[in-house]
Amino acid sequence: MSVVAELRGVSVELGDDDRRVAALTRIDLQVAAGQILGVAGESGAGKSTLARTLLRLVQPQAGTVLLEGNDITAQPERRLRRLRGRMTMTFRNPLAVLNPRMTVRALLEEPLRLHARLTAPARRAAVEALAERLRLRAGELELRPAELDAGRAQLVGLGRAIATQPRLLVLDEPTCELDTVAAAEFLALLASLRDSADMAIVLIGHDITALQPVADRIAVLYLGEIVEEGPTADLLRDALHPYSQALLSAHLPADPTRRGRRIRLRGEAPTPDDRTPGCGFAPRCPIAENRCRSGAPTPNQIGTDRRVACLRVLEGSSRIPLTR
Ligand code: SF4
């Protein structure tokens, strides 16, 4: 599979000159054509910054951003504008970004007008084909955003993002406002796009289980660092980083005969301001040792296809003991 988008050693600081915080630190990430990469983490982990950095909506302070092998880290906006149709994004709350005066038809046509050289009849045909692909219902093309529920609005956002047949599609928590049925339908549509269109998809989500139905690989983000990354099935079967284990355990069925299986983390999800020396997860990690508070772990390659940033992983002692 060919790599479509890549971050190499990317670090991003946000804020003004008086107060800058590290939003992402030394991120290495790849996503290939025909692949869905899930990115999981709590609020403040840096998920949205990561999404925006992949699309070069954020300028990193260090590292390299590549699209189809081309370095776009320092490209001026004027040059990036030409690439905008090839790398697209959907937003958490599409109703906030859709023009309320436009119909769904006009909303789907707009990216084609901006980024594709098509005649008016070809554009109209492309919108009809897109509506079919999105499985829009009869008459929905003539509705305006206020007449759509969250699920249908998210579909229109997706339609706008894929109208130009991008190589990279980034979705920022697309199902967080949807009910279970609409979320399942949306993910099924995403899976069919992955299988039929030769694009790379990055799916940002709050927790691993929301990504698991469609993600081929999952990266877990904590305080702006990737703490674990690997094939979804491996990570679900045997999460190796203590934070991934805690995220997964939050979704275990409440079973009174197996008390203690849920891993309860100390304290709230931190913000970059709370960063302490050593491992960023140490203040909440149930198996932290003294060395974790001074030495920051770097990602360790596990097998051929996984990376885990924990000082205990190579010793085989990074699994949190499950007490009853
Ligand atoms: S390095 Fe230490 S504190 Fe960090 S996740 Fe591993 S065991 Fe926990």
py3Dmol code that shows the C-alpha trace and the ligand (Angstrom):
import py3Dmol

protein = """\
ATOM      1  CA  MET A   1       0.000   0.000   0.000  1.00  0.00           C
ATOM      2  CA  SER A   2       1.334   3.422  -0.891  1.00  0.00           C
ATOM      3  CA  VAL A   3       1.749   5.961   1.887  1.00  0.00           C
ATOM      4  CA  VAL A   4      -0.436   9.015   1.224  1.00  0.00           C
ATOM      5  CA  ALA A   5       0.179  11.185   4.284  1.00  0.00           C
ATOM      6  CA  GLU A   6       3.033  11.178   6.733  1.00  0.00           C
ATOM      7  CA  LEU A   7       4.282  13.101   9.762  1.00  0.00           C
ATOM      8  CA  ARG A   8       7.989  12.724  10.556  1.00  0.00           C
ATOM      9  CA  GLY A   9       9.172  13.908  13.961  1.00  0.00           C
ATOM     10  CA  VAL A  10       6.501  16.621  14.027  1.00  0.00           C
ATOM     11  CA  SER A  11       6.237  18.957  17.015  1.00  0.00           C
ATOM     12  CA  VAL A  12       3.675  21.740  17.300  1.00  0.00           C
ATOM     13  CA  GLU A  13       3.498  24.523  19.857  1.00  0.00           C
ATOM     14  CA  LEU A  14       0.377  26.612  20.254  1.00  0.00           C
ATOM     15  CA  GLY A  15      -0.222  29.933  21.997  1.00  0.00           C
ATOM     16  CA  ASP A  16       1.344  33.350  21.701  1.00  0.00           C
ATOM     17  CA  ASP A  17       4.896  34.472  22.391  1.00  0.00           C
ATOM     18  CA  ASP A  18       4.200  34.980  26.118  1.00  0.00           C
ATOM     19  CA  ARG A  19       2.789  31.534  26.668  1.00  0.00           C
ATOM     20  CA  ARG A  20       3.492  28.635  24.351  1.00  0.00           C
ATOM     21  CA  VAL A  21       2.531  25.038  25.098  1.00  0.00           C
ATOM     22  CA  ALA A  22       3.564  21.832  23.356  1.00  0.00           C
ATOM     23  CA  ALA A  23       0.444  20.497  21.606  1.00  0.00           C
ATOM     24  CA  LEU A  24       2.249  17.700  19.719  1.00  0.00           C
ATOM     25  CA  THR A  25       5.694  16.244  20.428  1.00  0.00           C
ATOM     26  CA  ARG A  26       7.836  14.236  17.985  1.00  0.00           C
ATOM     27  CA  ILE A  27       4.922  12.613  16.135  1.00  0.00           C
ATOM     28  CA  ASP A  28       5.758   9.900  13.590  1.00  0.00           C
ATOM     29  CA  LEU A  29       2.718   8.673  11.694  1.00  0.00           C
ATOM     30  CA  GLN A  30       1.830   7.252   8.297  1.00  0.00           C
ATOM     31  CA  VAL A  31      -1.470   6.470   6.610  1.00  0.00           C
ATOM     32  CA  ALA A  32      -1.682   4.546   3.361  1.00  0.00           C
ATOM     33  CA  ALA A  33      -4.171   4.465   0.487  1.00  0.00           C
ATOM     34  CA  GLY A  34      -7.097   2.154   1.217  1.00  0.00           C
ATOM     35  CA  GLN A  35      -6.481   2.356   4.961  1.00  0.00           C
ATOM     36  CA  ILE A  36      -8.380   3.871   7.896  1.00  0.00           C
ATOM     37  CA  LEU A  37      -6.142   5.044  10.717  1.00  0.00           C
ATOM     38  CA  GLY A  38      -8.011   5.713  13.970  1.00  0.00           C
ATOM     39  CA  VAL A  39      -6.581   8.272  16.397  1.00  0.00           C
ATOM     40  CA  ALA A  40      -7.896   7.982  19.964  1.00  0.00           C
ATOM     41  CA  GLY A  41      -7.397  10.100  23.066  1.00  0.00           C
ATOM     42  CA  GLU A  42      -9.139  12.232  25.674  1.00  0.00           C
ATOM     43  CA  SER A  43      -9.915  15.936  25.287  1.00  0.00           C
ATOM     44  CA  GLY A  44      -6.701  17.937  25.273  1.00  0.00           C
ATOM     45  CA  ALA A  45      -4.630  15.028  23.926  1.00  0.00           C
ATOM     46  CA  GLY A  46      -3.911  16.923  20.704  1.00  0.00           C
ATOM     47  CA  LYS A  47      -6.226  15.024  18.329  1.00  0.00           C
ATOM     48  CA  SER A  48      -7.595  18.072  16.537  1.00  0.00           C
ATOM     49  CA  THR A  49      -4.143  19.643  16.279  1.00  0.00           C
ATOM     50  CA  LEU A  50      -2.888  16.410  14.737  1.00  0.00           C
ATOM     51  CA  ALA A  51      -5.751  16.461  12.217  1.00  0.00           C
ATOM     52  CA  ARG A  52      -5.052  20.059  11.292  1.00  0.00           C
ATOM     53  CA  THR A  53      -1.313  19.445  11.035  1.00  0.00           C
ATOM     54  CA  LEU A  54      -1.814  16.581   8.572  1.00  0.00           C
ATOM     55  CA  LEU A  55      -3.643  19.049   6.334  1.00  0.00           C
ATOM     56  CA  ARG A  56      -1.059  21.769   6.976  1.00  0.00           C
ATOM     57  CA  LEU A  57      -3.684  24.011   8.513  1.00  0.00           C
ATOM     58  CA  VAL A  58      -1.184  24.256  11.370  1.00  0.00           C
ATOM     59  CA  GLN A  59       2.499  25.011  10.799  1.00  0.00           C
ATOM     60  CA  PRO A  60       4.732  22.708  12.894  1.00  0.00           C
ATOM     61  CA  GLN A  61       7.786  24.067  14.699  1.00  0.00           C
ATOM     62  CA  ALA A  62       9.773  20.901  13.943  1.00  0.00           C
ATOM     63  CA  GLY A  63       9.533  17.873  11.678  1.00  0.00           C
ATOM     64  CA  THR A  64       8.162  17.208   8.216  1.00  0.00           C
ATOM     65  CA  VAL A  65       4.631  16.917   6.806  1.00  0.00           C
ATOM     66  CA  LEU A  66       4.357  14.917   3.589  1.00  0.00           C
ATOM     67  CA  LEU A  67       1.490  14.435   1.159  1.00  0.00           C
ATOM     68  CA  GLU A  68       2.037  11.702  -1.446  1.00  0.00           C
ATOM     69  CA  GLY A  69       5.765  11.893  -0.770  1.00  0.00           C
ATOM     70  CA  ASN A  70       5.974  15.678  -1.250  1.00  0.00           C
ATOM     71  CA  ASP A  71       7.218  17.822   1.606  1.00  0.00           C
ATOM     72  CA  ILE A  72       4.478  20.388   2.303  1.00  0.00           C
ATOM     73  CA  THR A  73       5.851  21.575   5.663  1.00  0.00           C
ATOM     74  CA  ALA A  74       6.918  24.991   4.480  1.00  0.00           C
ATOM     75  CA  GLN A  75       4.641  25.457   1.471  1.00  0.00           C
ATOM     76  CA  PRO A  76       3.048  28.913   1.406  1.00  0.00           C
ATOM     77  CA  GLU A  77      -0.764  29.023   1.580  1.00  0.00           C
ATOM     78  CA  ARG A  78      -0.889  30.141  -2.067  1.00  0.00           C
ATOM     79  CA  ARG A  79       0.701  26.786  -3.112  1.00  0.00           C
ATOM     80  CA  LEU A  80      -1.282  24.788  -0.550  1.00  0.00           C
ATOM     81  CA  ARG A  81      -4.543  26.136  -1.961  1.00  0.00           C
ATOM     82  CA  ARG A  82      -3.935  24.036  -5.067  1.00  0.00           C
ATOM     83  CA  LEU A  83      -3.702  20.932  -2.879  1.00  0.00           C
ATOM     84  CA  ARG A  84      -6.785  21.651  -0.761  1.00  0.00           C
ATOM     85  CA  GLY A  85      -9.005  19.484  -2.976  1.00  0.00           C
ATOM     86  CA  ARG A  86      -6.590  16.559  -2.486  1.00  0.00           C
ATOM     87  CA  MET A  87      -6.622  16.691   1.320  1.00  0.00           C
ATOM     88  CA  THR A  88      -9.926  17.409   3.017  1.00  0.00           C
ATOM     89  CA  MET A  89     -11.530  17.340   6.435  1.00  0.00           C
ATOM     90  CA  THR A  90     -14.923  17.005   8.112  1.00  0.00           C
ATOM     91  CA  PHE A  91     -15.801  18.657  11.403  1.00  0.00           C
ATOM     92  CA  ARG A  92     -17.345  17.532  14.673  1.00  0.00           C
ATOM     93  CA  ASN A  93     -20.398  19.763  14.257  1.00  0.00           C
ATOM     94  CA  PRO A  94     -21.029  20.210  10.525  1.00  0.00           C
ATOM     95  CA  LEU A  95     -24.117  22.388  11.126  1.00  0.00           C
ATOM     96  CA  ALA A  96     -21.779  25.046  12.500  1.00  0.00           C
ATOM     97  CA  VAL A  97     -19.792  25.191   9.246  1.00  0.00           C
ATOM     98  CA  LEU A  98     -22.461  24.612   6.567  1.00  0.00           C
ATOM     99  CA  ASN A  99     -23.791  27.818   5.016  1.00  0.00           C
ATOM    100  CA  PRO A 100     -27.419  27.952   6.242  1.00  0.00           C
ATOM    101  CA  ARG A 101     -28.602  29.720   3.071  1.00  0.00           C
ATOM    102  CA  MET A 102     -27.382  27.019   0.682  1.00  0.00           C
ATOM    103  CA  THR A 103     -29.252  23.860  -0.293  1.00  0.00           C
ATOM    104  CA  VAL A 104     -27.586  20.477   0.068  1.00  0.00           C
ATOM    105  CA  ARG A 105     -27.195  20.446  -3.722  1.00  0.00           C
ATOM    106  CA  ALA A 106     -25.329  23.766  -3.693  1.00  0.00           C
ATOM    107  CA  LEU A 107     -23.244  22.683  -0.704  1.00  0.00           C
ATOM    108  CA  LEU A 108     -22.116  19.527  -2.519  1.00  0.00           C
ATOM    109  CA  GLU A 109     -21.414  21.464  -5.695  1.00  0.00           C
ATOM    110  CA  GLU A 110     -19.327  24.181  -4.027  1.00  0.00           C
ATOM    111  CA  PRO A 111     -16.061  22.198  -3.614  1.00  0.00           C
ATOM    112  CA  LEU A 112     -16.318  21.099  -7.243  1.00  0.00           C
ATOM    113  CA  ARG A 113     -16.600  24.717  -8.340  1.00  0.00           C
ATOM    114  CA  LEU A 114     -13.574  25.646  -6.240  1.00  0.00           C
ATOM    115  CA  HIS A 115     -11.260  22.713  -6.893  1.00  0.00           C
ATOM    116  CA  ALA A 116     -12.360  20.799 -10.031  1.00  0.00           C
ATOM    117  CA  ARG A 117     -12.361  21.968 -13.618  1.00  0.00           C
ATOM    118  CA  LEU A 118     -15.758  20.712 -14.688  1.00  0.00           C
ATOM    119  CA  THR A 119     -18.435  22.111 -16.952  1.00  0.00           C
ATOM    120  CA  ALA A 120     -21.760  22.968 -15.287  1.00  0.00           C
ATOM    121  CA  PRO A 121     -23.495  19.807 -16.647  1.00  0.00           C
ATOM    122  CA  ALA A 122     -20.561  17.640 -15.497  1.00  0.00           C
ATOM    123  CA  ARG A 123     -20.748  19.262 -12.050  1.00  0.00           C
ATOM    124  CA  ARG A 124     -24.470  18.571 -11.814  1.00  0.00           C
ATOM    125  CA  ALA A 125     -23.907  14.945 -12.806  1.00  0.00           C
ATOM    126  CA  ALA A 126     -21.120  14.658 -10.220  1.00  0.00           C
ATOM    127  CA  VAL A 127     -23.462  15.957  -7.485  1.00  0.00           C
ATOM    128  CA  GLU A 128     -26.135  13.401  -8.442  1.00  0.00           C
ATOM    129  CA  ALA A 129     -23.538  10.611  -8.352  1.00  0.00           C
ATOM    130  CA  LEU A 130     -22.295  11.849  -4.981  1.00  0.00           C
ATOM    131  CA  ALA A 131     -25.835  11.928  -3.557  1.00  0.00           C
ATOM    132  CA  GLU A 132     -26.270   8.323  -4.658  1.00  0.00           C
ATOM    133  CA  ARG A 133     -22.980   7.331  -3.066  1.00  0.00           C
ATOM    134  CA  LEU A 134     -24.006   9.007   0.189  1.00  0.00           C
ATOM    135  CA  ARG A 135     -27.385   7.274  -0.050  1.00  0.00           C
ATOM    136  CA  LEU A 136     -29.218  10.590   0.305  1.00  0.00           C
ATOM    137  CA  ARG A 137     -32.979  10.251   0.259  1.00  0.00           C
ATOM    138  CA  ALA A 138     -35.252  11.657  -2.441  1.00  0.00           C
ATOM    139  CA  GLY A 139     -35.666  15.403  -2.005  1.00  0.00           C
ATOM    140  CA  GLU A 140     -32.775  15.790   0.426  1.00  0.00           C
ATOM    141  CA  LEU A 141     -30.686  17.657  -2.153  1.00  0.00           C
ATOM    142  CA  GLU A 142     -33.145  20.536  -1.958  1.00  0.00           C
ATOM    143  CA  LEU A 143     -33.072  20.862   1.856  1.00  0.00           C
ATOM    144  CA  ARG A 144     -31.127  23.482   3.797  1.00  0.00           C
ATOM    145  CA  PRO A 145     -28.894  22.709   6.801  1.00  0.00           C
ATOM    146  CA  ALA A 146     -31.542  23.763   9.374  1.00  0.00           C
ATOM    147  CA  GLU A 147     -33.796  20.989   8.029  1.00  0.00           C
ATOM    148  CA  LEU A 148     -31.168  18.260   8.585  1.00  0.00           C
ATOM    149  CA  ASP A 149     -30.582  16.272  11.759  1.00  0.00           C
ATOM    150  CA  ALA A 150     -27.025  15.724  13.024  1.00  0.00           C
ATOM    151  CA  GLY A 151     -26.607  12.441  11.120  1.00  0.00           C
ATOM    152  CA  ARG A 152     -27.742  13.851   7.773  1.00  0.00           C
ATOM    153  CA  ALA A 153     -25.653  17.008   8.278  1.00  0.00           C
ATOM    154  CA  GLN A 154     -22.581  14.858   8.940  1.00  0.00           C
ATOM    155  CA  LEU A 155     -23.304  13.006   5.676  1.00  0.00           C
ATOM    156  CA  VAL A 156     -23.412  16.302   3.788  1.00  0.00           C
ATOM    157  CA  GLY A 157     -20.101  17.291   5.433  1.00  0.00           C
ATOM    158  CA  LEU A 158     -18.647  13.987   4.267  1.00  0.00           C
ATOM    159  CA  GLY A 159     -20.037  14.553   0.766  1.00  0.00           C
ATOM    160  CA  ARG A 160     -18.347  17.957   0.572  1.00  0.00           C
ATOM    161  CA  ALA A 161     -15.079  16.404   1.747  1.00  0.00           C
ATOM    162  CA  ILE A 162     -15.073  13.591  -0.824  1.00  0.00           C
ATOM    163  CA  ALA A 163     -16.553  15.568  -3.756  1.00  0.00           C
ATOM    164  CA  THR A 164     -13.106  16.300  -5.162  1.00  0.00           C
ATOM    165  CA  GLN A 165     -11.924  12.689  -4.748  1.00  0.00           C
ATOM    166  CA  PRO A 166      -9.183  13.561  -2.248  1.00  0.00           C
ATOM    167  CA  ARG A 167      -6.175  11.377  -1.537  1.00  0.00           C
ATOM    168  CA  LEU A 168      -6.371  12.171   2.192  1.00  0.00           C
ATOM    169  CA  LEU A 169      -9.607  12.495   4.184  1.00  0.00           C
ATOM    170  CA  VAL A 170      -9.464  13.491   7.864  1.00  0.00           C
ATOM    171  CA  LEU A 171     -12.607  13.179  10.007  1.00  0.00           C
ATOM    172  CA  ASP A 172     -12.631  14.955  13.383  1.00  0.00           C
ATOM    173  CA  GLU A 173     -14.903  12.978  15.747  1.00  0.00           C
ATOM    174  CA  PRO A 174     -17.649  12.573  13.102  1.00  0.00           C
ATOM    175  CA  THR A 175     -19.930  10.393  15.214  1.00  0.00           C
ATOM    176  CA  CYS A 176     -19.720  12.153  18.581  1.00  0.00           C
ATOM    177  CA  GLU A 177     -23.040  14.002  18.062  1.00  0.00           C
ATOM    178  CA  LEU A 178     -24.833  11.042  16.439  1.00  0.00           C
ATOM    179  CA  ASP A 179     -27.111   8.423  17.980  1.00  0.00           C
ATOM    180  CA  THR A 180     -26.047   4.779  17.834  1.00  0.00           C
ATOM    181  CA  VAL A 181     -27.930   3.960  14.625  1.00  0.00           C
ATOM    182  CA  ALA A 182     -26.735   7.042  12.720  1.00  0.00           C
ATOM    183  CA  ALA A 183     -23.153   6.464  13.949  1.00  0.00           C
ATOM    184  CA  ALA A 184     -23.207   2.837  12.755  1.00  0.00           C
ATOM    185  CA  GLU A 185     -24.578   3.899   9.353  1.00  0.00           C
ATOM    186  CA  PHE A 186     -21.931   6.585   9.028  1.00  0.00           C
ATOM    187  CA  LEU A 187     -19.096   4.179   9.854  1.00  0.00           C
ATOM    188  CA  ALA A 188     -20.457   1.593   7.400  1.00  0.00           C
ATOM    189  CA  LEU A 189     -20.448   4.233   4.681  1.00  0.00           C
ATOM    190  CA  LEU A 190     -16.886   5.154   5.606  1.00  0.00           C
ATOM    191  CA  ALA A 191     -15.823   1.515   5.321  1.00  0.00           C
ATOM    192  CA  SER A 192     -17.386   1.280   1.865  1.00  0.00           C
ATOM    193  CA  LEU A 193     -15.511   4.435   0.820  1.00  0.00           C
ATOM    194  CA  ARG A 194     -12.258   2.932   2.084  1.00  0.00           C
ATOM    195  CA  ASP A 195     -12.917  -0.157  -0.014  1.00  0.00           C
ATOM    196  CA  SER A 196     -14.021   1.625  -3.183  1.00  0.00           C
ATOM    197  CA  ALA A 197     -11.945   4.819  -3.264  1.00  0.00           C
ATOM    198  CA  ASP A 198      -8.193   4.736  -3.200  1.00  0.00           C
ATOM    199  CA  MET A 199      -7.827   7.250  -0.397  1.00  0.00           C
ATOM    200  CA  ALA A 200      -6.220   7.346   3.012  1.00  0.00           C
ATOM    201  CA  ILE A 201      -8.621   8.080   5.886  1.00  0.00           C
ATOM    202  CA  VAL A 202      -7.726   9.398   9.342  1.00  0.00           C
ATOM    203  CA  LEU A 203     -10.592   8.959  11.797  1.00  0.00           C
ATOM    204  CA  ILE A 204     -10.282  10.936  15.032  1.00  0.00           C
ATOM    205  CA  GLY A 205     -12.299   9.639  17.983  1.00  0.00           C
ATOM    206  CA  HIS A 206     -12.669   9.953  21.723  1.00  0.00           C
ATOM    207  CA  ASP A 207     -12.235   6.297  22.511  1.00  0.00           C
ATOM    208  CA  ILE A 208     -10.843   3.185  20.895  1.00  0.00           C
ATOM    209  CA  THR A 209     -14.107   1.261  20.817  1.00  0.00           C
ATOM    210  CA  ALA A 210     -15.780   3.957  18.683  1.00  0.00           C
ATOM    211  CA  LEU A 211     -13.012   3.577  16.085  1.00  0.00           C
ATOM    212  CA  GLN A 212     -12.649  -0.168  16.279  1.00  0.00           C
ATOM    213  CA  PRO A 213     -15.457  -1.172  13.824  1.00  0.00           C
ATOM    214  CA  VAL A 214     -13.676   0.390  10.843  1.00  0.00           C
ATOM    215  CA  ALA A 215     -10.096   1.347  11.758  1.00  0.00           C
ATOM    216  CA  ASP A 216      -7.337  -0.844  10.302  1.00  0.00           C
ATOM    217  CA  ARG A 217      -4.803   0.685  12.681  1.00  0.00           C
ATOM    218  CA  ILE A 218      -5.130   2.751  15.834  1.00  0.00           C
ATOM    219  CA  ALA A 219      -2.818   5.374  17.307  1.00  0.00           C
ATOM    220  CA  VAL A 220      -3.392   6.353  20.940  1.00  0.00           C
ATOM    221  CA  LEU A 221      -2.539   9.941  21.780  1.00  0.00           C
ATOM    222  CA  TYR A 222      -1.803  11.233  25.289  1.00  0.00           C
ATOM    223  CA  LEU A 223      -0.635  14.775  26.023  1.00  0.00           C
ATOM    224  CA  GLY A 224       0.425  15.314  22.429  1.00  0.00           C
ATOM    225  CA  GLU A 225       2.456  12.107  22.108  1.00  0.00           C
ATOM    226  CA  ILE A 226       1.632   8.788  20.471  1.00  0.00           C
ATOM    227  CA  VAL A 227       1.910   6.284  23.306  1.00  0.00           C
ATOM    228  CA  GLU A 228       0.860   3.217  21.288  1.00  0.00           C
ATOM    229  CA  GLU A 229       0.209   2.478  17.637  1.00  0.00           C
ATOM    230  CA  GLY A 230      -0.530  -0.730  15.785  1.00  0.00           C
ATOM    231  CA  PRO A 231      -3.092  -2.924  14.012  1.00  0.00           C
ATOM    232  CA  THR A 232      -6.541  -2.560  15.588  1.00  0.00           C
ATOM    233  CA  ALA A 233      -6.966  -6.276  16.275  1.00  0.00           C
ATOM    234  CA  ASP A 234      -3.610  -6.489  18.114  1.00  0.00           C
ATOM    235  CA  LEU A 235      -4.304  -3.423  20.194  1.00  0.00           C
ATOM    236  CA  LEU A 236      -7.767  -4.622  21.195  1.00  0.00           C
ATOM    237  CA  ARG A 237      -6.531  -8.101  22.045  1.00  0.00           C
ATOM    238  CA  ASP A 238      -3.515  -7.008  24.056  1.00  0.00           C
ATOM    239  CA  ALA A 239      -3.038  -3.287  24.661  1.00  0.00           C
ATOM    240  CA  LEU A 240       0.494  -2.800  25.933  1.00  0.00           C
ATOM    241  CA  HIS A 241       0.581   0.810  27.069  1.00  0.00           C
ATOM    242  CA  PRO A 242      -1.092   1.367  30.470  1.00  0.00           C
ATOM    243  CA  TYR A 243      -3.103   4.294  29.073  1.00  0.00           C
ATOM    244  CA  SER A 244      -4.468   2.189  26.166  1.00  0.00           C
ATOM    245  CA  GLN A 245      -5.400  -0.490  28.701  1.00  0.00           C
ATOM    246  CA  ALA A 246      -7.287   2.092  30.777  1.00  0.00           C
ATOM    247  CA  LEU A 247      -9.122   3.464  27.718  1.00  0.00           C
ATOM    248  CA  LEU A 248     -10.206  -0.025  26.719  1.00  0.00           C
ATOM    249  CA  SER A 249     -11.190  -1.099  30.213  1.00  0.00           C
ATOM    250  CA  ALA A 250     -13.642   1.825  30.483  1.00  0.00           C
ATOM    251  CA  HIS A 251     -15.854  -0.089  28.036  1.00  0.00           C
ATOM    252  CA  LEU A 252     -15.822  -3.458  29.727  1.00  0.00           C
ATOM    253  CA  PRO A 253     -19.287  -4.586  30.703  1.00  0.00           C
ATOM    254  CA  ALA A 254     -20.135  -3.815  34.319  1.00  0.00           C
ATOM    255  CA  ASP A 255     -19.863  -7.296  35.817  1.00  0.00           C
ATOM    256  CA  PRO A 256     -20.217  -7.502  39.606  1.00  0.00           C
ATOM    257  CA  THR A 257     -18.374 -10.844  39.646  1.00  0.00           C
ATOM    258  CA  ARG A 258     -15.322  -9.244  38.053  1.00  0.00           C
ATOM    259  CA  ARG A 259     -14.962  -6.116  40.193  1.00  0.00           C
ATOM    260  CA  GLY A 260     -11.691  -4.319  39.733  1.00  0.00           C
ATOM    261  CA  ARG A 261     -11.307  -5.091  36.053  1.00  0.00           C
ATOM    262  CA  ARG A 262     -12.049  -1.495  35.120  1.00  0.00           C
ATOM    263  CA  ILE A 263      -8.908   0.561  35.444  1.00  0.00           C
ATOM    264  CA  ARG A 264      -9.655   3.827  37.178  1.00  0.00           C
ATOM    265  CA  LEU A 265      -7.135   6.533  36.455  1.00  0.00           C
ATOM    266  CA  ARG A 266      -6.213   9.107  39.063  1.00  0.00           C
ATOM    267  CA  GLY A 267      -7.206  12.711  38.323  1.00  0.00           C
ATOM    268  CA  GLU A 268      -8.642  14.397  35.279  1.00  0.00           C
ATOM    269  CA  ALA A 269      -7.350  14.304  31.717  1.00  0.00           C
ATOM    270  CA  PRO A 270      -4.425  16.752  31.766  1.00  0.00           C
ATOM    271  CA  THR A 271      -3.791  19.699  29.479  1.00  0.00           C
ATOM    272  CA  PRO A 272      -0.364  20.469  27.985  1.00  0.00           C
ATOM    273  CA  ASP A 273       0.078  22.997  30.842  1.00  0.00           C
ATOM    274  CA  ASP A 274       0.122  20.099  33.329  1.00  0.00           C
ATOM    275  CA  ARG A 275       3.113  18.373  31.690  1.00  0.00           C
ATOM    276  CA  THR A 276       5.636  17.094  34.251  1.00  0.00           C
ATOM    277  CA  PRO A 277       9.182  15.803  33.581  1.00  0.00           C
ATOM    278  CA  GLY A 278       9.580  12.152  32.614  1.00  0.00           C
ATOM    279  CA  CYS A 279       6.698  10.111  31.218  1.00  0.00           C
ATOM    280  CA  GLY A 280       3.661  12.358  30.635  1.00  0.00           C
ATOM    281  CA  PHE A 281       1.353   9.611  31.884  1.00  0.00           C
ATOM    282  CA  ALA A 282       3.256   9.018  35.153  1.00  0.00           C
ATOM    283  CA  PRO A 283       0.970  11.153  37.408  1.00  0.00           C
ATOM    284  CA  ARG A 284      -1.999   8.888  36.500  1.00  0.00           C
ATOM    285  CA  CYS A 285      -0.277   5.601  35.725  1.00  0.00           C
ATOM    286  CA  PRO A 286      -1.157   2.795  38.199  1.00  0.00           C
ATOM    287  CA  ILE A 287       2.217   1.087  37.636  1.00  0.00           C
ATOM    288  CA  ALA A 288       4.506   4.125  37.528  1.00  0.00           C
ATOM    289  CA  GLU A 289       7.947   3.702  39.088  1.00  0.00           C
ATOM    290  CA  ASN A 290      10.455   6.308  40.248  1.00  0.00           C
ATOM    291  CA  ARG A 291      12.371   6.111  36.964  1.00  0.00           C
ATOM    292  CA  CYS A 292       9.182   7.079  35.067  1.00  0.00           C
ATOM    293  CA  ARG A 293       9.278  10.535  36.665  1.00  0.00           C
ATOM    294  CA  SER A 294      12.712  11.359  35.340  1.00  0.00           C
ATOM    295  CA  GLY A 295      13.146   9.494  32.057  1.00  0.00           C
ATOM    296  CA  ALA A 296      10.730  10.106  29.194  1.00  0.00           C
ATOM    297  CA  PRO A 297      10.037   6.907  27.230  1.00  0.00           C
ATOM    298  CA  THR A 298      10.582   6.861  23.488  1.00  0.00           C
ATOM    299  CA  PRO A 299       8.547   4.589  21.191  1.00  0.00           C
ATOM    300  CA  ASN A 300       9.754   0.962  21.224  1.00  0.00           C
ATOM    301  CA  GLN A 301       9.171  -1.237  18.214  1.00  0.00           C
ATOM    302  CA  ILE A 302       7.204  -4.317  19.296  1.00  0.00           C
ATOM    303  CA  GLY A 303       7.175  -7.118  16.725  1.00  0.00           C
ATOM    304  CA  THR A 304       7.062  -5.922  13.163  1.00  0.00           C
ATOM    305  CA  ASP A 305       4.120  -3.613  13.328  1.00  0.00           C
ATOM    306  CA  ARG A 306       3.603  -1.983  16.733  1.00  0.00           C
ATOM    307  CA  ARG A 307       5.105   0.912  18.686  1.00  0.00           C
ATOM    308  CA  VAL A 308       4.700   1.467  22.412  1.00  0.00           C
ATOM    309  CA  ALA A 309       6.200   4.340  24.435  1.00  0.00           C
ATOM    310  CA  CYS A 310       6.544   2.902  27.935  1.00  0.00           C
ATOM    311  CA  LEU A 311       9.698   2.250  29.963  1.00  0.00           C
ATOM    312  CA  ARG A 312       8.339  -1.113  31.110  1.00  0.00           C
ATOM    313  CA  VAL A 313       7.212  -2.559  27.791  1.00  0.00           C
ATOM    314  CA  LEU A 314      10.455  -4.215  26.739  1.00  0.00           C
ATOM    315  CA  GLU A 315      10.637  -5.972  30.137  1.00  0.00           C
ATOM    316  CA  GLY A 316       7.135  -7.318  29.539  1.00  0.00           C
ATOM    317  CA  SER A 317       5.832  -5.578  32.674  1.00  0.00           C
ATOM    318  CA  SER A 318       3.636  -2.828  31.180  1.00  0.00           C
ATOM    319  CA  ARG A 319       0.333  -4.663  31.730  1.00  0.00           C
ATOM    320  CA  ILE A 320      -1.648  -3.343  34.695  1.00  0.00           C
ATOM    321  CA  PRO A 321      -2.409  -6.244  37.076  1.00  0.00           C
ATOM    322  CA  LEU A 322      -6.142  -6.934  37.236  1.00  0.00           C
ATOM    323  CA  THR A 323      -7.185  -7.263  40.861  1.00  0.00           C
ATOM    324  CA  ARG A 324     -10.534  -8.593  41.966  1.00  0.00           C
TER     325      ARG A 324
END
"""
ligand_1 = """\
8
SF4
S 6.769 4.772 31.445
Fe 6.121 4.377 33.542
S 4.550 5.938 33.968
Fe 4.841 5.861 31.771
S 3.285 4.458 31.079
Fe 5.130 3.240 31.374
S 4.984 2.471 33.472
Fe 3.481 4.131 33.295
"""
view = py3Dmol.view(width=600, height=400)
view.addModel(protein, "pdb")
view.setStyle({"model": 0}, {"cartoon": {"style": "trace"}})
view.addModel(ligand_1, "xyz")
view.setStyle({"model": 1}, {"stick": {}})
view.zoomTo()
view.show()
